[in-house]
Amino acid sequence: MLVANPIYDVVFKYLMEDERIARTILSALLKTEVLDVHVRRNEYSDKSRESLSIFRIDFGATIRNESGERQTILIEIQKTWVDSELLRFRRYLGVQYDNKENMEGTGRNAHALPMVAVYLLGHTVGTIEAPVVYVDHQVYDYDRNVVEGGINDPFVESLTHNSIIVQIPRLHGKINNRLDKVLSIFDQSRVLSSKDQQTINIDPAFYGDDTDMEPILRRLMEASCDSDVRREMDVEDEFFSVLKNRETEILEKNRQLAEKNVALKDAEKKLGDTEKKLGNAEKKLGDTEKKLDDTEKKLGNAEKKLGDTEKKLEMTEEQRAHAEEQRAHAEEQRAHAEEQRAQAEERAERITRNSVKALYQQNMSVEDISGVMGIDVETVKRMVEEVWS
């Protein structure tokens, strides 16, 4: 038996508009008898579909509580079939808490209707294996003893609510209780094919003569034949196809960004090595300059001594020749020191050029290289042109 897939917003809405079906599903979820139920006027669906689809229906229901008394409660169902934003779930709950129509009584006797939030999720939650989990609140004293009647106090009920979380992907056709049987219509392992997600294949014999399940199957079959419902399902498929493509693009951009980060770290490492080499070269240059300064100082002292000698003595030709030899030797030391300075400057220039080349090969802009190396942009451009000419 082929029927419409109720995970689609339009099919789920079509299903829950039937009061008997709504009572059947809510009774199974709440594990209590729902005597009557009606859709409240603040039904909401994410029509803009700008980001993620969260479909929401609010019900007012009369149930038979554990004491056998009739009780009016508020049930909010939020359904999504993609990973959802918790903030949006919380925002919808905030709307319920802020809605004055959800209050009973007046003045100091006013209190909120008890609320149960039901989440039908098309994705799993963390490592929770159970397909359905119940989050119930309780009232304790300081010693963790349950306060009898505390949770039913109007003040407490007005400020807290219970939740039911259904993980649709965890539904795998296992029927252990009444709720499993009702929720089996959402089992996505029954989807007709990967190309047709809109239709699920259900065996009516699986439900036997269950008089409550028969209307559900019949209404899902009607939905599959309704042209308006089919058209809305096509719109949902188109939207989620676009969303999937967008997620693929985001993943690809993240991959490219990760590769760029790796390349940047490599460039930073190479730059660090280059800066280290440059620092060593600068140190050697500083040592050479110090030696040159010492040589110049010695030369100055020699020249001073030579001047003093010339001034005080009437030098013989042999003494003068010896003095000239000392001068020539001093000049030779100066020339050697100048040669060392030139070699040191050449090494520093070569290291700088290699650093510029390495950064440029890492696709760094001329301006970024200028900032990193501490040299002006024109010099960087000149070095790049000389490297690639």
Number of C-alpha atoms within 10 A of each C-alpha: 11 17 22 28 28 22 22 23 23 21 23 19 17 16 22 22 14 16 13 18 19 20 22 20 20 24 18 19 20 17 11 13 18 23 16 14 21 16 18 14 10 13 14 13 17 13 9 8 13 9 12 18 22 25 21 21 21 19 22 19 19 19 22 14 13 9 7 9 9 14 15 19 18 21 24 23 20 21 24 20 21 15 14 17 12 8 9 12 16 11 11 15 17 11 11 18 18 11 12 11 10 17 15 13 9 8 7 6 9 13 20 23 21 21 24 20 19 22 20 21 22 20 16 18 14 6 6 11 11 13 17 19 13 13 11 11 12 14 14 13 9 6 6 8 9 13 11 11 9 15 17 13 11 15 14 16 18 18 12 16 18 16 19 17 19 24 20 22 16 20 20 15 16 11 13 8 9 13 18 20 16 20 19 18 23 23 21 22 15 19 20 17 12 7 8 10 17 22 21 25 17 18 12 13 9 9 15 10 10 11 9 15 18 14 16 21 22 12 19 23 18 16 22 20 13 12 10 12 19 17 12 15 21 13 12 17 15 12 16 17 12 12 17 12 11 12 12 12 12 12 12 12 12 12 12 12 12 12 12 13 12 12 14 16 12 13 19 14 12 15 18 13 13 18 17 12 16 19 13 13 18 16 13 16 20 14 14 19 17 13 15 21 14 13 18 17 12 15 19 13 12 16 16 12 13 17 12 11 15 14 10 9 9 10 13 9 9 9 14 15 12 12 20 13 12 16 16 12 13 19 15 12 17 18 13 14 21 15 13 17 20 14 14 21 15 12 17 20 14 13 17 20 16 16 22 25 18 17 21 17 11 15 12 16 12 19 14 13 22 18 12 13 15 10 13 13 15 12 12 22 16 10 17 17 10 10 12 7 6
